[in-house]
Amino acid sequence: MRSFVIEYIKRDNEEDTSDSGVELELHVNLWNFKKLETTFDFGFMVDNIDNVENIILYVPFKIKKVEDLGNNIIEKNQILVDAIFNERCETIKFYPKRLKVIKKGNYDTRYREGRDINNKKEKDFILYSLSDNQIAFENFYNYARIKLNVENILSKEEQKNHPELDNKKYYFRIRFFPDSNEITMIKRENEKINIFQDASLRTTEIIDFRINDLRSCPENLREEFLRTPRFTIKKIHYLIMRSSTDEYITIGDTEVKGRLLEKEIWKNYINIEENDMIAYHVKKEEDYTFSNLSRFKYPLNVGERLFWYIFIAIILSLASSYIYAEISKLFF
């Protein structure tokens, strides 16, 4: 299995008679540093949450831990919310486990010709903090299944007793960790060493990221996907977080945007030791599937490099000694 698969279980709702799927905007952060174990953050922006009972995410590798990020975002400062959604936001904590987020757009609010900031439609949603009993995962042979239980969010009773909870667009954000750092979607290969050309000793890393690519899934998941409701995916934001010293190699014609992350802000979100980080951003709109192939090059770690440098020096020393000895036999 090489692809993530996203689906949902529909909530029993007599009032909903439409056949259209629930709309979803997906945010993925892949934190991929040498000093940090590979970490995945998935954010689900779900319209009409009152139609969803469970959000299901199949992961193409075994996992050891899943945790909610909503509470951390709610409890931290305003700057962290702005950084995660990469725009100016207004936040209102108005209900337990909920934070109302109003997207205000760019920080530059000055008037420019052809741009009417007063008519810009503000987008608001509810950021929700999941409890431990709302998150479950199970490992199988070569993949895992994560289930987010949201059936009691905006239940009929809740909507009746709290009419102020009229916003049905909800955002959930989770983090999970692979059971092993060697996973099929990330392949690493050390470059062949040629001491006469290049002794930089770099590793090439290929990241093959896919969503809803059924060709690479087991038959039982393909069958399940056909009979289970699918989200109408409106937009996918995929970000790869790397050290600034890693070299990104373009593949294909996919547009990739990059920005330097502010460590003083993101330290409240994830514990990393890198001095500078770059986020490589790929976006796709209105499609059920998504795939991206990325390549990075970075030096081997200090221990490996030192070993090879010493090894190369010894080989050169032995070779020069042998050549000198042979020449001495001929002329002396």
C-alpha positions in Angstrom: 0.0 0.0 0.0 1.4 3.4 -1.0 -1.5 5.8 -0.7 -3.5 7.5 2.0 -7.2 7.0 1.7 -9.8 9.3 3.1 -13.5 8.5 3.6 -16.3 9.1 6.1 -19.2 7.3 7.7 -22.5 9.2 7.2 -24.5 10.2 10.2 -28.1 9.1 10.5 -29.9 12.3 9.5 -33.5 12.2 8.4 -33.5 15.8 7.3 -30.6 15.3 4.8 -32.0 13.8 1.6 -29.3 15.0 -0.8 -26.9 12.7 -2.6 -24.0 15.2 -2.7 -20.9 14.4 -0.7 -19.6 16.4 2.2 -17.0 19.0 1.2 -13.5 18.7 2.6 -10.4 20.9 2.5 -7.3 18.9 3.5 -4.1 20.3 5.0 -1.0 18.0 5.3 2.3 18.9 6.9 5.1 16.4 6.6 7.9 17.3 9.1 11.0 15.6 7.7 14.2 16.5 9.4 17.3 14.5 10.2 17.1 15.4 14.0 13.3 14.7 14.2 11.4 11.5 13.6 9.2 11.7 10.5 5.9 13.4 11.6 2.6 13.8 9.8 0.0 16.5 10.6 -3.4 16.2 8.9 -6.0 18.9 9.1 -9.6 18.3 8.0 -11.8 21.3 7.1 -15.3 19.7 7.0 -18.4 21.4 5.8 -21.8 20.2 7.2 -20.2 18.3 10.1 -23.7 17.4 11.3 -23.8 14.9 8.3 -20.6 13.1 9.4 -20.4 10.4 12.1 -16.7 9.3 11.6 -13.8 10.6 9.6 -11.7 7.6 8.4 -8.0 7.9 7.3 -6.1 5.0 6.0 -2.3 5.4 6.4 0.1 3.4 4.1 2.3 2.4 7.1 1.9 1.3 10.7 1.8 4.0 13.3 2.6 4.1 16.9 0.8 7.2 18.2 -2.0 9.6 17.2 -2.6 12.9 19.0 -5.0 15.9 18.7 -3.5 19.3 17.9 -6.6 21.3 18.4 -6.2 21.9 22.1 -2.6 23.1 21.6 -3.6 25.6 18.9 -6.5 26.9 21.0 -4.4 27.4 24.1 -1.5 29.0 22.3 -1.3 32.5 21.0 -2.9 34.3 18.1 0.3 34.3 16.1 0.3 30.5 16.0 -3.2 30.4 14.4 -2.1 33.0 11.8 1.0 30.9 11.0 -0.9 27.6 10.6 -3.4 29.1 8.2 -0.9 31.5 6.6 -3.1 34.6 6.8 -4.5 37.1 9.2 -7.1 35.6 11.5 -9.5 36.7 14.2 -10.2 34.1 17.0 -13.0 33.9 19.5 -13.0 31.2 22.2 -16.7 31.0 22.8 -17.5 27.4 23.7 -15.8 24.4 25.4 -13.3 22.7 23.0 -14.1 25.2 20.2 -12.4 28.2 18.8 -14.1 30.3 16.2 -11.6 31.4 13.5 -12.4 34.2 11.1 -10.0 34.4 8.1 -9.3 38.1 7.3 -7.0 37.6 4.4 -3.6 39.3 3.8 -2.0 41.5 6.4 -1.7 44.2 3.9 -5.1 45.9 4.1 -4.2 49.1 2.2 -6.4 50.1 -0.6 -5.1 49.5 -4.1 -6.8 50.1 -7.4 -8.9 47.2 -8.5 -9.0 45.7 -5.0 -12.0 46.3 -2.8 -11.1 45.0 0.7 -14.5 46.0 2.1 -16.3 43.5 -0.1 -13.9 40.7 0.7 -16.0 37.8 2.1 -14.7 36.7 5.4 -14.4 32.9 5.9 -15.1 31.5 9.4 -15.1 28.1 10.8 -14.8 26.3 14.2 -11.5 24.7 15.2 -12.3 21.8 17.5 -10.2 20.0 20.1 -10.7 16.2 20.0 -10.7 14.2 23.2 -8.7 11.0 23.5 -11.9 8.9 23.3 -12.7 10.5 20.0 -9.5 9.2 18.4 -8.8 5.6 17.6 -6.3 3.8 15.4 -5.6 0.2 14.5 -2.6 -1.3 12.7 -2.9 -4.0 10.0 -0.3 -5.9 8.0 1.3 -2.9 6.2 -1.1 0.0 6.9 -3.1 1.6 9.7 -6.6 3.0 10.1 -7.4 6.1 12.0 -11.0 6.9 13.1 -12.1 10.3 14.4 -15.5 10.1 16.1 -17.4 13.3 15.5 -21.0 12.0 15.8 -21.9 14.1 18.9 -20.6 17.4 17.4 -23.7 19.5 16.5 -26.1 16.7 17.4 -29.8 17.5 17.3 -29.8 18.1 21.0 -26.8 20.4 20.9 -28.3 22.4 18.0 -31.6 22.7 19.8 -30.2 23.8 23.2 -27.5 26.0 21.7 -28.8 27.9 18.7 -25.6 30.0 18.7 -23.7 27.0 17.3 -25.0 27.7 13.8 -21.6 27.3 12.0 -21.4 23.8 10.5 -17.9 24.1 9.1 -15.4 22.4 11.5 -11.7 22.0 11.5 -9.8 19.1 13.1 -6.1 18.6 13.2 -4.2 15.5 14.3 -0.6 14.4 14.4 0.7 10.8 14.0 4.0 9.1 14.0 5.2 6.0 11.9 6.0 2.9 13.8 9.3 2.8 11.9 11.3 5.6 10.3 11.7 3.3 7.2 8.4 3.7 5.3 7.6 2.9 1.7 6.6 6.4 0.7 10.1 7.7 1.6 13.1 6.2 0.0 16.7 7.1 0.7 19.8 6.2 -1.3 23.4 7.2 -0.7 25.1 8.4 -3.8 27.9 6.2 -5.3 31.3 7.4 -4.1 33.8 8.5 -6.7 36.8 9.7 -4.9 38.3 11.2 -8.1 35.2 13.3 -8.8 33.1 14.1 -5.8 33.6 13.3 -2.1 30.6 15.4 -0.9 28.8 12.2 0.2 25.2 13.1 -0.2 22.0 11.2 0.3 19.1 11.4 -2.2 15.6 11.2 -0.6 12.5 10.6 -2.7 9.0 11.2 -1.1 6.1 9.6 -3.0 3.0 11.1 -1.4 -0.5 10.0 -2.6 -4.1 10.4 -1.6 -6.9 8.2 -2.8 -4.7 6.4 -5.3 -6.7 3.1 -5.3 -4.3 1.3 -7.7 -1.8 1.0 -4.9 -4.3 -0.2 -2.2 -5.3 -3.7 -1.2 -8.4 -5.1 -2.7 -10.4 -5.0 0.5 -9.8 -1.2 0.8 -10.7 -0.6 -2.9 -13.9 -2.5 -2.3 -14.7 -0.5 0.9 -13.9 2.8 -0.9 -16.5 2.0 -3.6 -19.3 1.5 -1.0 -18.3 4.1 1.5 -19.2 7.8 1.2 -16.4 9.9 -0.2 -15.6 13.5 0.6 -15.9 16.0 -2.1 -12.3 17.3 -1.9 -12.3 21.0 -2.7 -8.7 21.7 -2.0 -5.5 20.0 -0.8 -2.6 21.8 0.8 0.5 19.7 1.0 3.6 21.1 2.8 7.0 19.4 3.2 9.0 20.9 6.1 12.7 20.6 5.6 16.0 22.0 6.9 17.2 25.0 4.9 20.4 23.2 4.1 18.5 20.4 2.1 18.5 20.8 -1.6 15.1 20.6 -3.3 15.1 19.1 -6.8 12.2 19.9 -9.1 10.3 17.0 -10.7 7.7 17.6 -13.4 5.8 20.9 -13.9 4.1 21.0 -10.5 4.1 24.5 -9.0 5.9 24.5 -5.7 6.1 27.6 -3.4 8.5 27.9 -0.6 8.7 30.0 2.5 11.1 30.3 5.4 9.4 29.4 8.7 9.8 31.5 11.8 11.3 29.3 14.5 10.2 31.6 17.3 6.6 31.0 16.3 6.6 27.3 15.3 8.4 26.3 18.5 5.0 26.5 20.2 3.7 23.9 17.7 6.5 21.3 17.3 9.8 20.7 19.1 12.6 20.9 16.5 16.2 21.7 16.7 16.8 23.0 13.2 18.0 26.6 12.9 16.1 27.4 9.8 13.2 25.6 8.1 11.7 25.9 4.7 8.1 24.9 3.9 7.6 23.6 0.3 3.9 24.1 -0.6 1.9 22.2 -3.2 -1.8 23.0 -3.8 -4.4 21.2 -5.8 -8.1 22.0 -6.2 -11.3 20.0 -6.7 -10.0 16.5 -7.3 -10.6 13.1 -5.5 -6.9 12.1 -5.9 -3.6 13.8 -5.3 0.0 12.7 -5.9 3.3 14.4 -5.6 6.9 13.2 -6.1 9.6 15.2 -4.4 13.4 14.8 -4.3 15.8 16.2 -1.8 19.6 15.9 -1.4 21.4 16.4 1.8 24.9 15.5 3.2 25.3 12.3 5.2 25.6 12.8 8.9 29.0 13.8 10.4 29.9 10.3 11.6 29.3 8.7 8.2 31.1 11.5 6.4 34.1 11.3 8.7 34.3 7.5 8.3 34.4 7.9 4.5 36.8 10.8 4.5 39.2 8.7 6.7 38.7 5.6 4.5 39.4 7.6 1.3 42.5 9.1 2.9 43.8 5.7 3.9 43.2 4.3 0.4 45.0 7.3 -1.2 47.9 6.9 1.2 48.2 3.2 0.5 48.0 3.7 -3.2 50.7 6.4 -3.2 53.0 4.3 -1.0 52.5 1.3 -3.4 53.2 3.4 -6.5 56.3 5.0 -4.8 57.6 1.5 -3.9 57.2 0.2 -7.4 58.9 3.3 -8.9 61.8 2.9 -6.5 62.3 -0.7 -7.6 62.6 0.4 -11.2 65.0 3.3 -10.7 67.0 2.4 -7.6 
